Amino acid sequence: MSSQSASAAQGLKTCSCGHNRHHPLVIRKNKYSRWGFFALLLGISVKPIFARYQCTKCNELFDETSDPVELNKYLM
Ligand SMILES: [Zn+2]
């Protein structure tokens, strides 16, 4: 059983429906360090240490990243 799809060219994982992390139905769940979470509560911009991607259609957690470059886009 191959999990390859059209998005394989980009090296992105997909869920059972074939959605990759950039699909509108896919939500990102940021994960922060303990200190980062505390800083968030104080209203300080924090970069997540880790992010997971979940499809809202099949509820599959199919991808994750700890790439600093990628996570920098999610600074909040
Ligand atoms: Zn899906």
N, CA, C, O and the ligand as a Tripos MOL2 file, in Angstrom:
@<TRIPOS>MOLECULE
protein
  305   303    77     0     0
PROTEIN
NO_CHARGES

@<TRIPOS>ATOM
      1 N           0.8590   -1.2020    0.0000 N.3       1 MET1
      2 CA          0.0000    0.0000    0.0000 C.3       1 MET1
      3 C           0.8840    1.2380    0.0000 C.2       1 MET1
      4 O           1.6660    1.4540    0.9250 O.2       1 MET1
      5 N           0.7570    2.0220   -1.0130 N.am      2 SER2
      6 CA          1.5740    3.2250   -1.1170 C.3       2 SER2
      7 C           0.8290    4.4510   -0.6090 C.2       2 SER2
      8 O          -0.3670    4.6110   -0.8520 O.2       2 SER2
      9 N           1.5400    5.3000    0.0880 N.am      3 SER3
     10 CA          0.9180    6.5300    0.5760 C.3       3 SER3
     11 C           1.3180    7.7040   -0.3130 C.2       3 SER3
     12 O           1.0450    8.8620    0.0040 O.2       3 SER3
     13 N           1.9500    7.3940   -1.3990 N.am      4 GLN4
     14 CA          2.3820    8.4570   -2.3010 C.3       4 GLN4
     15 C           1.1840    9.0850   -3.0180 C.2       4 GLN4
     16 O           0.1940    8.4140   -3.3090 O.2       4 GLN4
     17 N           1.2970   10.3650   -3.2900 N.am      5 SER5
     18 CA          0.2590   11.0500   -4.0490 C.3       5 SER5
     19 C           0.9060   12.1780   -4.8330 C.2       5 SER5
     20 O           2.1310   12.2850   -4.8970 O.2       5 SER5
     21 N           0.0740   13.0110   -5.4220 N.am      6 ALA6
     22 CA          0.5850   14.1040   -6.2440 C.3       6 ALA6
     23 C           1.4660   15.0570   -5.4460 C.2       6 ALA6
     24 O           2.3640   15.6970   -5.9930 O.2       6 ALA6
     25 N           1.2000   15.1410   -4.1550 N.am      7 SER7
     26 CA          1.9540   16.0730   -3.3350 C.3       7 SER7
     27 C           3.3310   15.5300   -2.9610 C.2       7 SER7
     28 O           4.1450   16.2410   -2.3700 O.2       7 SER7
     29 N           3.5840   14.2880   -3.3020 N.am      8 ALA8
     30 CA          4.8600   13.6730   -2.9530 C.3       8 ALA8
     31 C           6.0380   14.4400   -3.5360 C.2       8 ALA8
     32 O           7.1520   14.3880   -3.0140 O.2       8 ALA8
     33 N           5.7720   15.1530   -4.6280 N.am      9 ALA9
     34 CA          6.8330   15.9240   -5.2620 C.3       9 ALA9
     35 C           7.3920   16.9620   -4.3020 C.2       9 ALA9
     36 O           8.5700   17.3140   -4.3610 O.2       9 ALA9
     37 N           6.5230   17.4480   -3.4140 N.am     10 GLN10
     38 CA          6.9540   18.4430   -2.4450 C.3      10 GLN10
     39 C           7.4750   17.7880   -1.1730 C.2      10 GLN10
     40 O           7.9870   18.4630   -0.2800 O.2      10 GLN10
     41 N           7.3410   16.4820   -1.1020 N.am     11 GLY11
     42 CA          7.8080   15.7830    0.0760 C.3      11 GLY11
     43 C           6.8920   15.9380    1.2700 C.2      11 GLY11
     44 O           7.3020   15.6950    2.4050 O.2      11 GLY11
     45 N           5.6520   16.3420    1.0260 N.am     12 LEU12
     46 CA          4.7200   16.5390    2.1270 C.3      12 LEU12
     47 C           3.8830   15.2940    2.3560 C.2      12 LEU12
     48 O           3.4540   14.6280    1.4140 O.2      12 LEU12
     49 N           3.6620   14.9980    3.6210 N.am     13 LYS13
     50 CA          2.8050   13.8710    3.9530 C.3      13 LYS13
     51 C           1.3480   14.2690    3.7620 C.2      13 LYS13
     52 O           1.0000   15.4490    3.8080 O.2      13 LYS13
     53 N           0.5220   13.2860    3.5500 N.am     14 THR14
     54 CA         -0.9030   13.5500    3.4100 C.3      14 THR14
     55 C          -1.7040   12.5890    4.2710 C.2      14 THR14
     56 O          -1.2160   11.5230    4.6470 O.2      14 THR14
     57 N          -2.9300   12.9690    4.5800 N.am     15 CYS15
     58 CA         -3.8130   12.0920    5.3460 C.3      15 CYS15
     59 C          -4.4900   11.1200    4.3920 C.2      15 CYS15
     60 O          -4.1670   11.0670    3.2050 O.2      15 CYS15
     61 N          -5.4230   10.3600    4.9210 N.am     16 SER16
     62 CA         -6.1250    9.3680    4.1090 C.3      16 SER16
     63 C          -6.8970    9.9940    2.9600 C.2      16 SER16
     64 O          -7.0750    9.3720    1.9130 O.2      16 SER16
     65 N          -7.3580   11.2290    3.1540 N.am     17 CYS17
     66 CA         -8.0960   11.9120    2.0890 C.3      17 CYS17
     67 C          -7.1600   12.5240    1.0590 C.2      17 CYS17
     68 O          -7.6090   12.9600   -0.0010 O.2      17 CYS17
     69 N          -5.8840   12.5630    1.3520 N.am     18 GLY18
     70 CA         -4.9310   13.1380    0.4100 C.3      18 GLY18
     71 C          -4.6460   14.6050    0.6510 C.2      18 GLY18
     72 O          -4.0510   15.2700   -0.1980 O.2      18 GLY18
     73 N          -5.0640   15.1210    1.8010 N.am     19 HIS19
     74 CA         -4.8000   16.5290    2.1110 C.3      19 HIS19
     75 C          -3.4120   16.6670    2.7180 C.2      19 HIS19
     76 O          -3.0090   15.8730    3.5680 O.2      19 HIS19
     77 N          -2.6850   17.6890    2.2680 N.am     20 ASN20
     78 CA         -1.4090   17.9500    2.9200 C.3      20 ASN20
     79 C          -1.5880   19.1160    3.8910 C.2      20 ASN20
     80 O          -2.6900   19.6450    4.0400 O.2      20 ASN20
     81 N          -0.5140   19.5060    4.5400 N.am     21 ARG21
     82 CA         -0.5890   20.5070    5.6070 C.3      21 ARG21
     83 C          -1.1170   21.8630    5.1600 C.2      21 ARG21
     84 O          -1.5550   22.6610    5.9890 O.2      21 ARG21
     85 N          -1.0810   22.1290    3.8610 N.am     22 HIS22
     86 CA         -1.5340   23.4350    3.3740 C.3      22 HIS22
     87 C          -3.0130   23.4450    2.9890 C.2      22 HIS22
     88 O          -3.5550   24.4830    2.6080 O.2      22 HIS22
     89 N          -3.6510   22.2980    3.0910 N.am     23 HIS23
     90 CA         -5.0690   22.2300    2.7080 C.3      23 HIS23
     91 C          -5.9390   22.9650    3.7280 C.2      23 HIS23
     92 O          -5.6770   22.9080    4.9300 O.2      23 HIS23
     93 N          -6.9900   23.6670    3.2370 N.am     24 PRO24
     94 CA         -7.8800   24.4340    4.1320 C.3      24 PRO24
     95 C          -8.5490   23.5840    5.2170 C.2      24 PRO24
     96 O          -8.8850   24.0990    6.2830 O.2      24 PRO24
     97 N          -8.7420   22.3070    4.9560 N.am     25 LEU25
     98 CA         -9.4020   21.4400    5.9370 C.3      25 LEU25
     99 C          -8.4410   20.9240    6.9990 C.2      25 LEU25
    100 O          -8.8370   20.2450    7.9470 O.2      25 LEU25
    101 N          -7.1830   21.2590    6.8180 N.am     26 VAL26
    102 CA         -6.1730   20.7800    7.7660 C.3      26 VAL26
    103 C          -5.8350   21.8780    8.7720 C.2      26 VAL26
    104 O          -5.5090   23.0050    8.4020 O.2      26 VAL26
    105 N          -5.9210   21.5210   10.0420 N.am     27 ILE27
    106 CA         -5.5920   22.5020   11.0730 C.3      27 ILE27
    107 C          -4.2340   22.1860   11.6840 C.2      27 ILE27
    108 O          -3.7830   21.0400   11.7020 O.2      27 ILE27
    109 N          -3.6060   23.2300   12.1790 N.am     28 ARG28
    110 CA         -2.2930   23.0690   12.7840 C.3      28 ARG28
    111 C          -2.4340   23.1780   14.2960 C.2      28 ARG28
    112 O          -3.1370   24.0520   14.8040 O.2      28 ARG28
    113 N          -1.7750   22.3030   14.9910 N.am     29 LYS29
    114 CA         -1.7840   22.3640   16.4450 C.3      29 LYS29
    115 C          -0.3780   22.6710   16.9280 C.2      29 LYS29
    116 O           0.5190   21.8300   16.8640 O.2      29 LYS29
    117 N          -0.2090   23.8790   17.4070 N.am     30 ASN30
    118 CA          1.1040   24.2860   17.8890 C.3      30 ASN30
    119 C           1.3890   23.7030   19.2580 C.2      30 ASN30
    120 O           0.5050   23.5580   20.1020 O.2      30 ASN30
    121 N           2.6220   23.3840   19.4400 N.am     31 LYS31
    122 CA          3.0330   22.8960   20.7460 C.3      31 LYS31
    123 C           4.1480   23.8060   21.2430 C.2      31 LYS31
    124 O           5.1080   24.0830   20.5240 O.2      31 LYS31
    125 N           4.0080   24.2640   22.4740 N.am     32 TYR32
    126 CA          4.9880   25.1830   23.0320 C.3      32 TYR32
    127 C           5.7420   24.5410   24.1820 C.2      32 TYR32
    128 O           5.2640   23.6160   24.8380 O.2      32 TYR32
    129 N           6.8970   25.0480   24.3910 N.am     33 SER33
    130 CA          7.6300   24.6180   25.5760 C.3      33 SER33
    131 C           6.8970   25.1730   26.7870 C.2      33 SER33
    132 O           6.0330   26.0380   26.6470 O.2      33 SER33
    133 N           7.2320   24.6860   27.9690 N.am     34 ARG34
    134 CA          6.5750   25.1570   29.1770 C.3      34 ARG34
    135 C           6.7640   26.6640   29.3350 C.2      34 ARG34
    136 O           5.8260   27.3920   29.6600 O.2      34 ARG34
    137 N           7.9720   27.1040   29.1020 N.am     35 TRP35
    138 CA          8.2590   28.5260   29.2080 C.3      35 TRP35
    139 C           7.5300   29.3000   28.1250 C.2      35 TRP35
    140 O           7.0090   30.3880   28.3720 O.2      35 TRP35
    141 N           7.4930   28.7370   26.9240 N.am     36 GLY36
    142 CA          6.8280   29.3960   25.8100 C.3      36 GLY36
    143 C           5.3520   29.5980   26.0920 C.2      36 GLY36
    144 O           4.7790   30.6380   25.7670 O.2      36 GLY36
    145 N           4.7500   28.6010   26.6940 N.am     37 PHE37
    146 CA          3.3320   28.6900   27.0130 C.3      37 PHE37
    147 C           3.0900   29.7900   28.0420 C.2      37 PHE37
    148 O           2.1180   30.5410   27.9550 O.2      37 PHE37
    149 N           3.9820   29.8680   29.0040 N.am     38 PHE38
    150 CA          3.9020   30.8940   30.0320 C.3      38 PHE38
    151 C           4.0220   32.2820   29.4000 C.2      38 PHE38
    152 O           3.2830   33.2030   29.7470 O.2      38 PHE38
    153 N           4.9580   32.4110   28.4740 N.am     39 ALA39
    154 CA          5.1750   33.6840   27.7990 C.3      39 ALA39
    155 C           3.9370   34.0780   26.9930 C.2      39 ALA39
    156 O           3.5710   35.2520   26.9290 O.2      39 ALA39
    157 N           3.2990   33.0790   26.3800 N.am     40 LEU40
    158 CA          2.0790   33.3390   25.6160 C.3      40 LEU40
    159 C           1.0170   33.9700   26.5030 C.2      40 LEU40
    160 O           0.3190   34.8970   26.0920 O.2      40 LEU40
    161 N           0.9020   33.4600   27.7170 N.am     41 LEU41
    162 CA         -0.0850   33.9790   28.6520 C.3      41 LEU41
    163 C           0.1960   35.4380   28.9720 C.2      41 LEU41
    164 O          -0.7200   36.2020   29.2770 O.2      41 LEU41
    165 N           1.4550   35.8190   28.9020 N.am     42 LEU42
    166 CA          1.8510   37.1930   29.1860 C.3      42 LEU42
    167 C           1.7460   38.0740   27.9460 C.2      42 LEU42
    168 O           1.9940   39.2780   27.9990 O.2      42 LEU42
    169 N           1.3780   37.4570   26.8400 N.am     43 GLY43
    170 CA          1.2170   38.2300   25.6190 C.3      43 GLY43
    171 C           2.5050   38.4430   24.8600 C.2      43 GLY43
    172 O           2.5930   39.3210   24.0020 O.2      43 GLY43
    173 N           3.5090   37.6370   25.1750 N.am     44 ILE44
    174 CA          4.7880   37.7390   24.4840 C.3      44 ILE44
    175 C           4.7720   36.8260   23.2520 C.2      44 ILE44
    176 O           4.2180   35.7270   23.2910 O.2      44 ILE44
    177 N           5.3760   37.2860   22.1800 N.am     45 SER45
    178 CA          5.4440   36.4680   20.9760 C.3      45 SER45
    179 C           6.3130   35.2410   21.2180 C.2      45 SER45
    180 O           7.4490   35.3420   21.6830 O.2      45 SER45
    181 N           5.7640   34.1070   20.9000 N.am     46 VAL46
    182 CA          6.4830   32.8630   21.1320 C.3      46 VAL46
    183 C           6.4450   31.9890   19.8950 C.2      46 VAL46
    184 O           5.4360   31.8890   19.1970 O.2      46 VAL46
    185 N           7.5570   31.3730   19.6570 N.am     47 LYS47
    186 CA          7.6130   30.4380   18.5390 C.3      47 LYS47
    187 C           7.3460   29.0400   19.0850 C.2      47 LYS47
    188 O           7.9870   28.6130   20.0450 O.2      47 LYS47
    189 N           6.4040   28.3300   18.4760 N.am     48 PRO48
    190 CA          6.1690   26.9580   18.9310 C.3      48 PRO48
    191 C           7.4080   26.1010   18.7070 C.2      48 PRO48
    192 O           8.2010   26.3750   17.8060 O.2      48 PRO48
    193 N           7.5730   25.0710   19.5180 N.am     49 ILE49
    194 CA          8.7330   24.2000   19.3490 C.3      49 ILE49
    195 C           8.3980   23.0500   18.4100 C.2      49 ILE49
    196 O           9.2730   22.3020   17.9740 O.2      49 ILE49
    197 N           7.1350   22.9340   18.1180 N.am     50 PHE50
    198 CA          6.6610   21.7520   17.4340 C.3      50 PHE50
    199 C           5.2510   22.0380   16.9310 C.2      50 PHE50
    200 O           4.4890   22.7330   17.6040 O.2      50 PHE50
    201 N           4.8930   21.5240   15.7750 N.am     51 ALA51
    202 CA          3.5270   21.6960   15.2930 C.3      51 ALA51
    203 C           3.0420   20.3990   14.6620 C.2      51 ALA51
    204 O           3.8010   19.6990   13.9910 O.2      51 ALA51
    205 N           1.7980   20.0940   14.8810 N.am     52 ARG52
    206 CA          1.1880   18.9090   14.2850 C.3      52 ARG52
    207 C           0.0850   19.3430   13.3520 C.2      52 ARG52
    208 O          -0.5390   20.3860   13.5490 O.2      52 ARG52
    209 N          -0.1500   18.5480   12.3470 N.am     53 TYR53
    210 CA         -1.1990   18.8550   11.3890 C.3      53 TYR53
    211 C          -2.2620   17.7750   11.4400 C.2      53 TYR53
    212 O          -1.9700   16.5820   11.3500 O.2      53 TYR53
    213 N          -3.5040   18.2200   11.5870 N.am     54 GLN54
    214 CA         -4.6080   17.2800   11.6760 C.3      54 GLN54
    215 C          -5.6710   17.6140   10.6500 C.2      54 GLN54
    216 O          -6.0650   18.7700   10.4940 O.2      54 GLN54
    217 N          -6.1270   16.5940    9.9560 N.am     55 CYS55
    218 CA         -7.2060   16.7600    8.9840 C.3      55 CYS55
    219 C          -8.5200   16.8190    9.7480 C.2      55 CYS55
    220 O          -8.7830   15.9740   10.6030 O.2      55 CYS55
    221 N          -9.3530   17.8210    9.4410 N.am     56 THR56
    222 CA        -10.6320   17.9500   10.1440 C.3      56 THR56
    223 C         -11.7010   17.0560    9.5250 C.2      56 THR56
    224 O         -12.8190   16.9690   10.0320 O.2      56 THR56
    225 N         -11.3520   16.4020    8.4400 N.am     57 LYS57
    226 CA        -12.3300   15.5210    7.8010 C.3      57 LYS57
    227 C         -12.1930   14.0940    8.3210 C.2      57 LYS57
    228 O         -13.1830   13.4660    8.6970 O.2      57 LYS57
    229 N         -10.9660   13.5860    8.3400 N.am     58 CYS58
    230 CA        -10.7690   12.2110    8.8080 C.3      58 CYS58
    231 C         -10.1370   12.1820   10.2100 C.2      58 CYS58
    232 O          -9.9060   11.1130   10.7750 O.2      58 CYS58
    233 N          -9.8640   13.3660   10.7540 N.am     59 ASN59
    234 CA         -9.2840   13.4780   12.1050 C.3      59 ASN59
    235 C          -7.9260   12.8100   12.2590 C.2      59 ASN59
    236 O          -7.4990   12.4790   13.3650 O.2      59 ASN59
    237 N          -7.2750   12.6240   11.1590 N.am     60 GLU60
    238 CA         -5.9700   11.9700   11.2060 C.3      60 GLU60
    239 C          -4.8630   12.9910   11.4800 C.2      60 GLU60
    240 O          -4.7820   14.0290   10.8230 O.2      60 GLU60
    241 N          -4.0210   12.6810   12.4530 N.am     61 LEU61
    242 CA         -2.8290   13.4900   12.6810 C.3      61 LEU61
    243 C          -1.7520   12.8930   11.7860 C.2      61 LEU61
    244 O          -1.1380   11.8800   12.1200 O.2      61 LEU61
    245 N          -1.5390   13.5220   10.6720 N.am     62 PHE62
    246 CA         -0.7140   12.8700    9.6500 C.3      62 PHE62
    247 C           0.6510   13.4860    9.4450 C.2      62 PHE62
    248 O           1.4950   12.9100    8.7580 O.2      62 PHE62
    249 N           0.8820   14.6540   10.0330 N.am     63 ASP63
    250 CA          2.1770   15.2910    9.7720 C.3      63 ASP63
    251 C           2.5810   16.1420   10.9650 C.2      63 ASP63
    252 O           1.7430   16.5470   11.7700 O.2      63 ASP63
    253 N           3.8430   16.3990   11.0650 N.am     64 GLU64
    254 CA          4.3510   17.2300   12.1500 C.3      64 GLU64
    255 C           5.6460   17.8630   11.6980 C.2      64 GLU64
    256 O           6.3000   17.3840   10.7720 O.2      64 GLU64
    257 N           6.0080   18.9400   12.3580 N.am     65 THR65
    258 CA          7.2590   19.5930   12.0120 C.3      65 THR65
    259 C           7.9100   20.2020   13.2360 C.2      65 THR65
    260 O           7.2330   20.6560   14.1580 O.2      65 THR65
    261 N           9.2060   20.2040   13.2320 N.am     66 SER66
    262 CA          9.9480   20.9170   14.2710 C.3      66 SER66
    263 C          10.9880   21.7860   13.5750 C.2      66 SER66
    264 O          11.9720   22.2220   14.1730 O.2      66 SER66
    265 N          10.7330   22.0220   12.2910 N.am     67 ASP67
    266 CA         11.6330   22.8410   11.4860 C.3      67 ASP67
    267 C          11.4990   24.3100   11.8890 C.2      67 ASP67
    268 O          10.4250   24.8910   11.7310 O.2      67 ASP67
    269 N          12.5620   24.9160   12.4030 N.am     68 PRO68
    270 CA         12.5200   26.3100   12.8750 C.3      68 PRO68
    271 C          12.0430   27.2830   11.8000 C.2      68 PRO68
    272 O          11.3260   28.2350   12.1070 O.2      68 PRO68
    273 N          12.4250   27.0620   10.5700 N.am     69 VAL69
    274 CA         12.0170   27.9510    9.4860 C.3      69 VAL69
    275 C          10.5020   27.9030    9.3040 C.2      69 VAL69
    276 O           9.8490   28.9330    9.1390 O.2      69 VAL69
    277 N           9.9670   26.7050    9.3380 N.am     70 GLU70
    278 CA          8.5300   26.5180    9.1980 C.3      70 GLU70
    279 C           7.8010   27.1090   10.4130 C.2      70 GLU70
    280 O           6.7860   27.7910   10.2720 O.2      70 GLU70
    281 N           8.3340   26.8370   11.5910 N.am     71 LEU71
    282 CA          7.6820   27.2860   12.8170 C.3      71 LEU71
    283 C           7.7230   28.8020   12.9760 C.2      71 LEU71
    284 O           6.8640   29.3890   13.6350 O.2      71 LEU71
    285 N           8.7140   29.4220   12.3770 N.am     72 ASN72
    286 CA          8.8220   30.8770   12.4520 C.3      72 ASN72
    287 C           7.6170   31.5700   11.8270 C.2      72 ASN72
    288 O           7.2780   32.6970   12.1880 O.2      72 ASN72
    289 N           6.9730   30.8770   10.8820 N.am     73 LYS73
    290 CA          5.8000   31.4470   10.2180 C.3      73 LYS73
    291 C           4.6090   31.4720   11.1720 C.2      73 LYS73
    292 O           3.6340   32.1890   10.9440 O.2      73 LYS73
    293 N           4.6960   30.6940   12.2250 N.am     74 TYR74
    294 CA          3.5650   30.5660   13.1400 C.3      74 TYR74
    295 C           3.7650   31.3760   14.4060 C.2      74 TYR74
    296 O           3.0390   31.2250   15.3880 O.2      74 TYR74
    297 N           4.7630   32.2330   14.3560 N.am     75 LEU75
    298 CA          5.0280   33.0950   15.4960 C.3      75 LEU75
    299 C           3.7690   33.8560   15.8770 C.2      75 LEU75
    300 O           3.0980   34.4340   15.0220 O.2      75 LEU75
    301 N           3.4610   33.8520   17.1390 N.am     76 MET76
    302 CA          2.2910   34.6030   17.5700 C.3      76 MET76
    303 C           2.5120   35.2730   18.9130 C.2      76 MET76
    304 O           1.6170   35.9490   19.4200 O.2      76 MET76
    305 ZN         -8.1980   13.5970    5.8580 Zn       77 ZN77
@<TRIPOS>BOND
     1     1     2 1
     2     2     3 1
     3     3     4 2
     4     3     5 am
     5     5     6 1
     6     6     7 1
     7     7     8 2
     8     7     9 am
     9     9    10 1
    10    10    11 1
    11    11    12 2
    12    11    13 am
    13    13    14 1
    14    14    15 1
    15    15    16 2
    16    15    17 am
    17    17    18 1
    18    18    19 1
    19    19    20 2
    20    19    21 am
    21    21    22 1
    22    22    23 1
    23    23    24 2
    24    23    25 am
    25    25    26 1
    26    26    27 1
    27    27    28 2
    28    27    29 am
    29    29    30 1
    30    30    31 1
    31    31    32 2
    32    31    33 am
    33    33    34 1
    34    34    35 1
    35    35    36 2
    36    35    37 am
    37    37    38 1
    38    38    39 1
    39    39    40 2
    40    39    41 am
    41    41    42 1
    42    42    43 1
    43    43    44 2
    44    43    45 am
    45    45    46 1
    46    46    47 1
    47    47    48 2
    48    47    49 am
    49    49    50 1
    50    50    51 1
    51    51    52 2
    52    51    53 am
    53    53    54 1
    54    54    55 1
    55    55    56 2
    56    55    57 am
    57    57    58 1
    58    58    59 1
    59    59    60 2
    60    59    61 am
    61    61    62 1
    62    62    63 1
    63    63    64 2
    64    63    65 am
    65    65    66 1
    66    66    67 1
    67    67    68 2
    68    67    69 am
    69    69    70 1
    70    70    71 1
    71    71    72 2
    72    71    73 am
    73    73    74 1
    74    74    75 1
    75    75    76 2
    76    75    77 am
    77    77    78 1
    78    78    79 1
    79    79    80 2
    80    79    81 am
    81    81    82 1
    82    82    83 1
    83    83    84 2
    84    83    85 am
    85    85    86 1
    86    86    87 1
    87    87    88 2
    88    87    89 am
    89    89    90 1
    90    90    91 1
    91    91    92 2
    92    91    93 am
    93    93    94 1
    94    94    95 1
    95    95    96 2
    96    95    97 am
    97    97    98 1
    98    98    99 1
    99    99   100 2
   100    99   101 am
   101   101   102 1
   102   102   103 1
   103   103   104 2
   104   103   105 am
   105   105   106 1
   106   106   107 1
   107   107   108 2
   108   107   109 am
   109   109   110 1
   110   110   111 1
   111   111   112 2
   112   111   113 am
   113   113   114 1
   114   114   115 1
   115   115   116 2
   116   115   117 am
   117   117   118 1
   118   118   119 1
   119   119   120 2
   120   119   121 am
   121   121   122 1
   122   122   123 1
   123   123   124 2
   124   123   125 am
   125   125   126 1
   126   126   127 1
   127   127   128 2
   128   127   129 am
   129   129   130 1
   130   130   131 1
   131   131   132 2
   132   131   133 am
   133   133   134 1
   134   134   135 1
   135   135   136 2
   136   135   137 am
   137   137   138 1
   138   138   139 1
   139   139   140 2
   140   139   141 am
   141   141   142 1
   142   142   143 1
   143   143   144 2
   144   143   145 am
   145   145   146 1
   146   146   147 1
   147   147   148 2
   148   147   149 am
   149   149   150 1
   150   150   151 1
   151   151   152 2
   152   151   153 am
   153   153   154 1
   154   154   155 1
   155   155   156 2
   156   155   157 am
   157   157   158 1
   158   158   159 1
   159   159   160 2
   160   159   161 am
   161   161   162 1
   162   162   163 1
   163   163   164 2
   164   163   165 am
   165   165   166 1
   166   166   167 1
   167   167   168 2
   168   167   169 am
   169   169   170 1
   170   170   171 1
   171   171   172 2
   172   171   173 am
   173   173   174 1
   174   174   175 1
   175   175   176 2
   176   175   177 am
   177   177   178 1
   178   178   179 1
   179   179   180 2
   180   179   181 am
   181   181   182 1
   182   182   183 1
   183   183   184 2
   184   183   185 am
   185   185   186 1
   186   186   187 1
   187   187   188 2
   188   187   189 am
   189   189   190 1
   190   190   191 1
   191   191   192 2
   192   191   193 am
   193   193   194 1
   194   194   195 1
   195   195   196 2
   196   195   197 am
   197   197   198 1
   198   198   199 1
   199   199   200 2
   200   199   201 am
   201   201   202 1
   202   202   203 1
   203   203   204 2
   204   203   205 am
   205   205   206 1
   206   206   207 1
   207   207   208 2
   208   207   209 am
   209   209   210 1
   210   210   211 1
   211   211   212 2
   212   211   213 am
   213   213   214 1
   214   214   215 1
   215   215   216 2
   216   215   217 am
   217   217   218 1
   218   218   219 1
   219   219   220 2
   220   219   221 am
   221   221   222 1
   222   222   223 1
   223   223   224 2
   224   223   225 am
   225   225   226 1
   226   226   227 1
   227   227   228 2
   228   227   229 am
   229   229   230 1
   230   230   231 1
   231   231   232 2
   232   231   233 am
   233   233   234 1
   234   234   235 1
   235   235   236 2
   236   235   237 am
   237   237   238 1
   238   238   239 1
   239   239   240 2
   240   239   241 am
   241   241   242 1
   242   242   243 1
   243   243   244 2
   244   243   245 am
   245   245   246 1
   246   246   247 1
   247   247   248 2
   248   247   249 am
   249   249   250 1
   250   250   251 1
   251   251   252 2
   252   251   253 am
   253   253   254 1
   254   254   255 1
   255   255   256 2
   256   255   257 am
   257   257   258 1
   258   258   259 1
   259   259   260 2
   260   259   261 am
   261   261   262 1
   262   262   263 1
   263   263   264 2
   264   263   265 am
   265   265   266 1
   266   266   267 1
   267   267   268 2
   268   267   269 am
   269   269   270 1
   270   270   271 1
   271   271   272 2
   272   271   273 am
   273   273   274 1
   274   274   275 1
   275   275   276 2
   276   275   277 am
   277   277   278 1
   278   278   279 1
   279   279   280 2
   280   279   281 am
   281   281   282 1
   282   282   283 1
   283   283   284 2
   284   283   285 am
   285   285   286 1
   286   286   287 1
   287   287   288 2
   288   287   289 am
   289   289   290 1
   290   290   291 1
   291   291   292 2
   292   291   293 am
   293   293   294 1
   294   294   295 1
   295   295   296 2
   296   295   297 am
   297   297   298 1
   298   298   299 1
   299   299   300 2
   300   299   301 am
   301   301   302 1
   302   302   303 1
   303   303   304 2
@<TRIPOS>SUBSTRUCTURE
     1 MET1         2 RESIDUE 1 A MET
     2 SER2         6 RESIDUE 1 A SER
     3 SER3        10 RESIDUE 1 A SER
     4 GLN4        14 RESIDUE 1 A GLN
     5 SER5        18 RESIDUE 1 A SER
     6 ALA6        22 RESIDUE 1 A ALA
     7 SER7        26 RESIDUE 1 A SER
     8 ALA8        30 RESIDUE 1 A ALA
     9 ALA9        34 RESIDUE 1 A ALA
    10 GLN10       38 RESIDUE 1 A GLN
    11 GLY11       42 RESIDUE 1 A GLY
    12 LEU12       46 RESIDUE 1 A LEU
    13 LYS13       50 RESIDUE 1 A LYS
    14 THR14       54 RESIDUE 1 A THR
    15 CYS15       58 RESIDUE 1 A CYS
    16 SER16       62 RESIDUE 1 A SER
    17 CYS17       66 RESIDUE 1 A CYS
    18 GLY18       70 RESIDUE 1 A GLY
    19 HIS19       74 RESIDUE 1 A HIS
    20 ASN20       78 RESIDUE 1 A ASN
    21 ARG21       82 RESIDUE 1 A ARG
    22 HIS22       86 RESIDUE 1 A HIS
    23 HIS23       90 RESIDUE 1 A HIS
    24 PRO24       94 RESIDUE 1 A PRO
    25 LEU25       98 RESIDUE 1 A LEU
    26 VAL26      102 RESIDUE 1 A VAL
    27 ILE27      106 RESIDUE 1 A ILE
    28 ARG28      110 RESIDUE 1 A ARG
    29 LYS29      114 RESIDUE 1 A LYS
    30 ASN30      118 RESIDUE 1 A ASN
    31 LYS31      122 RESIDUE 1 A LYS
    32 TYR32      126 RESIDUE 1 A TYR
    33 SER33      130 RESIDUE 1 A SER
    34 ARG34      134 RESIDUE 1 A ARG
    35 TRP35      138 RESIDUE 1 A TRP
    36 GLY36      142 RESIDUE 1 A GLY
    37 PHE37      146 RESIDUE 1 A PHE
    38 PHE38      150 RESIDUE 1 A PHE
    39 ALA39      154 RESIDUE 1 A ALA
    40 LEU40      158 RESIDUE 1 A LEU
    41 LEU41      162 RESIDUE 1 A LEU
    42 LEU42      166 RESIDUE 1 A LEU
    43 GLY43      170 RESIDUE 1 A GLY
    44 ILE44      174 RESIDUE 1 A ILE
    45 SER45      178 RESIDUE 1 A SER
    46 VAL46      182 RESIDUE 1 A VAL
    47 LYS47      186 RESIDUE 1 A LYS
    48 PRO48      190 RESIDUE 1 A PRO
    49 ILE49      194 RESIDUE 1 A ILE
    50 PHE50      198 RESIDUE 1 A PHE
    51 ALA51      202 RESIDUE 1 A ALA
    52 ARG52      206 RESIDUE 1 A ARG
    53 TYR53      210 RESIDUE 1 A TYR
    54 GLN54      214 RESIDUE 1 A GLN
    55 CYS55      218 RESIDUE 1 A CYS
    56 THR56      222 RESIDUE 1 A THR
    57 LYS57      226 RESIDUE 1 A LYS
    58 CYS58      230 RESIDUE 1 A CYS
    59 ASN59      234 RESIDUE 1 A ASN
    60 GLU60      238 RESIDUE 1 A GLU
    61 LEU61      242 RESIDUE 1 A LEU
    62 PHE62      246 RESIDUE 1 A PHE
    63 ASP63      250 RESIDUE 1 A ASP
    64 GLU64      254 RESIDUE 1 A GLU
    65 THR65      258 RESIDUE 1 A THR
    66 SER66      262 RESIDUE 1 A SER
    67 ASP67      266 RESIDUE 1 A ASP
    68 PRO68      270 RESIDUE 1 A PRO
    69 VAL69      274 RESIDUE 1 A VAL
    70 GLU70      278 RESIDUE 1 A GLU
    71 LEU71      282 RESIDUE 1 A LEU
    72 ASN72      286 RESIDUE 1 A ASN
    73 LYS73      290 RESIDUE 1 A LYS
    74 TYR74      294 RESIDUE 1 A TYR
    75 LEU75      298 RESIDUE 1 A LEU
    76 MET76      302 RESIDUE 1 A MET
    77 ZN77       305 GROUP 0 **** ****
